[in-house]
Amino acid sequence: EEESRATREGLDEESLAIFDLIRKDELDARDMKRIKKVAAELLAKLKSEKLKIDQWTSKEATRDAVKSEIHDFLYADATGLPEPYSDDEIRILAANVFLHVLRAYPRLPSPIYTAENAA
């Protein structure tokens, strides 16, 4: 079911999880499109950089860098969430995304999203 919902939203399952964490119901179509882009690009950036670090979850400096990267990405005008989001909402959403990433990506590829665990 989630796989078909991801396809309907134009996202993969991993990006859909981020999208679900950061979306708000009262957004217009343009903002929803932006949220989808933010979810996919944030996850891609994390996977191409910070999450590649061996045992990143056990290193405080790396965990802090991931947390900061998420917040900065969501907050930035160029890459982040649209105007209907307040600073407090962004701070809370960044924390929620970080907790998801911490749990779902102890290593790459994520053991949660591998084909053998998807069944």
C-alpha positions as CSV (number, residue, x, y, z in Angstrom):
1,E,0.0,0.0,0.0
2,E,2.8,2.5,0.9
3,E,4.6,1.6,-2.3
4,S,1.6,2.5,-4.4
5,R,1.0,5.7,-2.4
6,A,4.7,6.6,-3.0
7,T,4.2,6.1,-6.7
8,R,1.0,8.2,-6.6
9,E,3.0,11.0,-4.9
10,G,5.9,10.7,-7.3
11,L,8.3,9.6,-4.6
12,D,10.1,6.5,-3.5
13,E,9.3,4.9,-0.2
14,E,12.2,6.5,1.6
15,S,11.4,10.0,0.4
16,L,7.7,9.4,1.2
17,A,8.6,8.8,4.9
18,I,10.4,12.2,5.0
19,F,7.5,13.8,3.1
20,D,5.0,12.5,5.6
21,L,7.0,13.9,8.5
22,I,7.2,17.4,7.0
23,R,3.9,18.0,5.2
24,K,1.0,20.0,6.5
25,D,-2.6,19.4,5.5
26,E,-3.4,23.0,4.7
27,L,-0.9,23.5,1.9
28,D,-1.8,24.4,-1.7
29,A,-0.7,22.3,-4.6
30,R,2.4,24.4,-5.3
31,D,3.6,24.1,-1.7
32,M,2.9,20.3,-1.7
33,K,5.1,20.0,-4.8
34,R,7.8,22.0,-3.0
35,I,7.5,19.7,0.1
36,K,8.0,16.6,-2.1
37,K,11.1,18.2,-3.7
38,V,12.5,19.1,-0.3
39,A,11.9,15.5,1.0
40,A,13.6,13.9,-1.9
41,E,16.5,16.4,-2.1
42,L,17.2,16.3,1.7
43,L,17.3,12.5,1.7
44,A,19.6,12.4,-1.3
45,K,22.0,15.0,0.2
46,L,22.2,13.1,3.5
47,K,22.7,9.8,1.8
48,S,25.4,11.2,-0.5
49,E,27.3,12.8,2.4
50,K,26.8,12.5,6.1
51,L,25.1,9.0,6.2
52,K,28.1,7.5,4.3
53,I,30.3,8.0,7.3
54,D,31.0,4.6,9.0
55,Q,29.1,4.2,12.2
56,W,27.8,7.8,12.1
57,T,25.2,7.1,14.7
58,S,27.8,6.4,17.4
59,K,29.9,9.5,16.8
60,E,28.4,12.6,18.6
61,A,30.0,15.1,16.2
62,T,28.6,13.3,13.2
63,R,25.2,13.0,14.7
64,D,25.3,16.7,15.5
65,A,26.3,17.4,11.9
66,V,23.4,15.4,10.5
67,K,21.0,17.2,12.9
68,S,22.4,20.5,11.8
69,E,22.3,19.6,8.1
70,I,18.6,18.7,8.4
71,H,17.6,21.9,10.2
72,D,19.7,24.1,7.8
73,F,18.3,22.4,4.8
74,L,14.6,22.7,5.9
75,Y,15.2,26.3,7.0
76,A,17.1,27.7,4.0
77,D,15.2,29.8,1.5
78,A,16.7,28.0,-1.5
79,T,16.2,24.4,-0.4
80,G,13.7,24.5,2.5
81,L,10.1,24.6,3.5
82,P,7.8,27.2,2.1
83,E,6.5,30.2,4.0
84,P,3.5,28.7,5.7
85,Y,6.0,27.0,8.0
86,S,7.0,28.9,11.1
87,D,10.5,28.8,12.7
88,D,9.2,26.8,15.6
89,E,7.5,24.3,13.2
90,I,10.8,23.9,11.2
91,R,12.7,23.3,14.4
92,I,10.2,20.6,15.5
93,L,10.1,19.0,12.1
94,A,13.9,19.0,11.8
95,A,14.0,17.1,15.1
96,N,11.4,14.6,13.9
97,V,13.3,14.0,10.6
98,F,16.5,13.6,12.5
99,L,15.0,10.9,14.8
100,H,13.6,9.1,11.7
101,V,17.0,9.2,10.0
102,L,18.8,8.0,13.2
103,R,16.5,5.0,13.4
104,A,16.1,4.2,9.7
105,Y,19.7,4.7,8.6
106,P,22.1,3.2,11.0
107,R,24.1,2.3,7.8
108,L,23.6,2.6,4.1
109,P,21.6,1.1,2.6
110,S,18.9,1.4,5.2
111,P,18.0,-2.0,6.7
112,I,14.4,-0.8,6.8
113,Y,14.1,-0.1,3.1
114,T,16.0,-3.1,1.7
115,A,14.0,-5.5,-0.5
116,E,14.2,-8.3,2.0
117,N,12.7,-6.3,4.8
118,A,10.0,-4.6,2.6
119,A,8.0,-7.8,2.3
